[in-house]
């Protein structure tokens, strides 16, 4: 590589002159293995450049604080070429800056500004700036990395995996500029603690076993050609659903890493991309923006690609891709929630997100309490330990998978044998839709057994397989549950009363001097007295009616232990009421 010709500059504090001992000798050092061009020097105190003054003397001029162009990189499709610049700022913070090759042609003046913005200190003269820009253009190290723009497996060789905290498992040299996913901070505790205090408490408890196994299915989906999807765990608010989410999330990171169903399309898609090959946990379906949005989200998240959006020039944007294991929860089933918005749950959604009622076990969602006094104490202990030791199992499982995935056909046959056993045991049809649903359980069984064999869970062989087979039976018993008519009846009764009587029988909040009849109202809420609520739903189950509306986000409550709402201090006595949100009167409420 030829050294650029520089104009001589006057000696200053950043110039070290020296006399050339032989005028005809080449003053330029040989090429370095790191690609630093001839005529430049990387020292502890900065980047220096050789030049010749007017008298024929050689001198070195300081350009900036030390940095290194450590590698070039590109995507697996051969596009997105860039250079990786690394340096430490004056405060001791390490920086890794990507300079896209296109920038040298389109906006070269911004390249140096980007580095300065990140804390690189340069010499305050124009000549140094020009030399530095030329150095950046010419510095091309031999080291080449694969640039990855998604977490999970980096390519279809399935030999390298990017974790949500940026760690890379495998041997492929990669570099990533991905942001760290929420709830995916450094590991906490130890693998032994997680196995002893979290995984061991799942033994004898099929539903917590499912939570762990579903979290582990993420890295198996893409290699085995499976679409994303998973389970919606539903039941009463105190049955242990939140603990199940804590257990599942502890496989990959902090139990705080769940998302709300209330997130927007863009938010869910970005979260899915940041968790590709791992678990995406969605909390409380009743908080979703609407049944329509929830239904579309299931398709988008499971299919692994965002909604098509156009750029400013009218062309399709280069969209992210993902493969995520889904785990959702709520007080009602996904099918019930869709029915509240008068929407049918289509087969494609049911295949992607299977409803599983988890409240009917011996102790809520649990069968064995491992010495705890009750279900609440057991759930609290399990959640506490999940918050004290997390983030180990997922990484260890991926590391064990890398050699195993060379035998993918064997893994597929295992899932097939599980489905065959389930069909035989429960007398199920072997049609395509049923097989796809059973495969959700099959891949959980596979993940759990592989993890146990690798020493990740500490479970005996057969634990995951037998638990999944038992839960297939639970799913079968609930699969044909008719819910739409029940939900429609609750909605129709509540709407009929409000349309007929809200204005005449409910007092505006804050109004006094008028006789109280059935409750109060304001712009957003109808506050119905308990006796009014019982009269409205006298032909059904008033308690179940309140639970359904609360789960759908149509009933405002003070806390999760009750469906009732205590009035504010502007109402004498602060009585308890059923606080129905006014949007229930929209004919397609929640849709």
Secondary structure as UniProt FT lines:
FT   TURN            13..14
FT   STRAND          15..18
FT   TURN            23..24
FT   TURN            33..34
FT   TURN            38..39
FT   STRAND          40..43
FT   TURN            44..45
FT   STRAND          46..52
FT   TURN            54..55
FT   STRAND          58..64
FT   STRAND          67..74
FT   TURN            76..77
FT   STRAND          82..88
FT   TURN            90..91
FT   STRAND          94..100
FT   HELIX           101..106
FT   HELIX           108..117
FT   TURN            118..119
FT   HELIX           126..138
FT   STRAND          144..148
FT   STRAND          152..153
FT   TURN            156..157
FT   STRAND          160..162
FT   TURN            164..165
FT   STRAND          168..170
FT   STRAND          174..176
FT   TURN            182..183
FT   HELIX           191..194
FT   HELIX           195..199
FT   HELIX           200..202
FT   TURN            203..204
FT   HELIX           206..216
FT   HELIX           218..221
FT   TURN            222..225
FT   STRAND          229..234
FT   TURN            237..238
FT   HELIX           241..249
FT   TURN            250..252
FT   HELIX           255..257
FT   STRAND          259..260
FT   TURN            261..262
FT   HELIX           265..274
FT   TURN            275..277
FT   STRAND          279..283
FT   HELIX           285..287
FT   HELIX           291..303
FT   TURN            312..313
FT   STRAND          325..330
FT   HELIX           334..340
FT   TURN            341..342
FT   HELIX           347..352
FT   STRAND          353..357
FT   TURN            359..360
FT   STRAND          363..364
FT   TURN            370..371
FT   HELIX           375..388
FT   HELIX           393..404
FT   HELIX           405..407
FT   HELIX           408..426
FT   HELIX           432..453
FT   TURN            454..455
FT   TURN            461..462
FT   HELIX           463..479
FT   HELIX           484..505
FT   STRAND          506..508
FT   TURN            509..510
FT   STRAND          519..521
FT   STRAND          525..529
FT   HELIX           530..536
FT   TURN            537..539
FT   HELIX           542..551
FT   TURN            552..553
FT   STRAND          555..556
FT   TURN            560..561
FT   STRAND          565..566
FT   TURN            569..570
FT   TURN            572..573
FT   STRAND          576..581
FT   HELIX           582..585
FT   TURN            587..590
//
